[in-house]
Each structure stands twice: as C-alpha cells, then as structure tokens.
C-alpha cells in the first residue's frame, strides 16, 4: 500500500484532519465576527473624526496577545505576526470608511 492510500484510510489521521478542518472553520467565523465589529468601530471613528489607527491601543493589544499566547503555550512571536496582519487589514478598512465618510460629507456640503 502506498503512502497516500495509507493516509487516506488511517482513521486517526482522518479524525485529526476533521478536527483541523473544524478549527479552521471556527477561526474563519471568529475573524468574520471580529471584522463585523471593527467595521462598526471604523464607521464610528469616521463619524467622530477619529484617526483610523490608534498606536497606543495597538501596542496594548500586542502586549495582551503575547501574554495570552504564552499562557496558551503558543509562540508569542507567531501570535504577534497574526495580530499584525489583522490590525493592518482593520486599519485599511478604517481608512476606506474614513474616505467614504469624507466624500459623503463633502457631497452633502455641496448641496
């Protein structure tokens, strides 16, 4: 039996892969919920004229996440890299929202 067919029929491997697939699905759903919330934050910031990026908050989040990673026995550098990607994407969204809000405000002023 070749290696691929052995992997295909190994019940423990199939079980572990199913678990990984479930975790991946949960991560995607959690990220989607997080981004729905950060979307609302971006809209609020745009309405109130608050800058898209808050470096103090970001630094606190990095420190908090690194501590959580240590407690969970996860590499804190890896956790920080993941958070950096998420923060980058959130700020990108917030900037787009701010531009849309400014455009909308200027359109209303022109009327």
C-alpha positions in Angstrom: 0.0 0.0 0.0 1.4 3.4 -1.0 1.9 6.3 1.5 -1.1 8.2 0.1 -3.5 5.3 0.3 -2.3 4.6 3.9 -3.1 8.2 4.8 -6.5 8.0 3.2 -7.6 5.0 5.3 -5.9 5.8 8.6 -8.9 6.6 10.9 -6.7 8.6 13.4 -5.4 10.8 10.6 -8.9 11.3 9.2 -10.1 12.2 12.7 -7.3 14.7 13.3 -7.8 16.3 9.8 -11.5 16.6 10.5 -10.7 18.4 13.8 -8.3 20.7 12.0 -11.0 21.5 9.4 -13.4 22.3 12.2 -10.9 24.6 13.9 -10.2 26.3 10.5 -13.9 26.9 10.1 -14.2 28.3 13.6 -11.3 30.6 13.0 -12.9 32.0 9.8 -16.2 32.6 11.6 -14.5 34.3 14.5 -12.5 36.5 12.2 -15.7 37.4 10.3 -17.4 38.4 13.6 -14.3 40.4 14.6 -14.3 42.2 11.3 -18.0 43.0 11.6 -17.3 44.6 15.0 -14.2 46.5 13.7 -16.3 47.7 10.7 -18.6 49.4 13.2 -15.6 50.8 15.0 -14.4 52.3 11.7 -17.8 53.8 11.0 -17.9 55.4 14.5 -14.3 56.7 14.1 -15.2 58.2 10.7 -18.3 59.9 12.0 -16.4 61.3 15.0 -13.3 62.3 13.1 -11.1 59.9 15.0 -8.0 58.7 13.1 -8.2 55.1 11.6 -5.1 54.0 13.6 -4.6 54.1 17.3 -0.9 53.1 18.0 -1.4 53.1 21.8 -4.3 50.7 21.5 -2.4 48.5 19.1 0.6 48.3 21.4 -1.7 47.3 24.3 -3.3 44.7 22.1 0.1 43.3 21.1 1.3 43.0 24.7 -2.1 41.5 25.7 -2.0 38.9 22.9 1.6 38.0 23.6 0.7 37.3 27.2 -2.3 35.2 26.2 -0.1 33.3 23.7 2.4 32.5 26.5 -0.4 31.3 28.8 -1.8 29.1 25.9 1.7 27.8 25.2 1.7 29.3 21.7 4.7 31.1 20.3 4.1 34.8 21.1 6.1 35.9 18.0 3.7 33.9 15.9 0.7 35.3 17.7 2.0 38.8 17.2 2.5 38.2 13.4 -1.1 37.0 13.1 -2.3 40.1 15.0 -0.2 42.4 12.8 -1.9 41.0 9.7 -5.3 41.5 11.3 -4.5 45.1 12.5 -3.1 46.0 9.1 -6.4 44.8 7.5 -8.6 46.6 10.0 -6.7 49.9 9.5 -7.0 49.5 5.8 -10.8 49.1 6.2 -11.0 52.1 8.6 -9.1 54.3 6.1 -11.6 53.3 3.3 -14.5 54.0 5.6 -13.0 57.4 6.5 -12.5 58.3 2.9 -16.1 57.3 2.1 -17.4 59.3 5.0 -15.4 62.4 4.0 -16.7 62.1 0.4 -20.2 61.7 1.7 -19.8 64.8 3.9 -18.4 66.9 1.1 -21.2 65.8 -1.2 -23.8 66.9 1.4 -21.9 70.3 1.8 -22.0 70.8 -1.9 -25.8 70.6 -1.9 
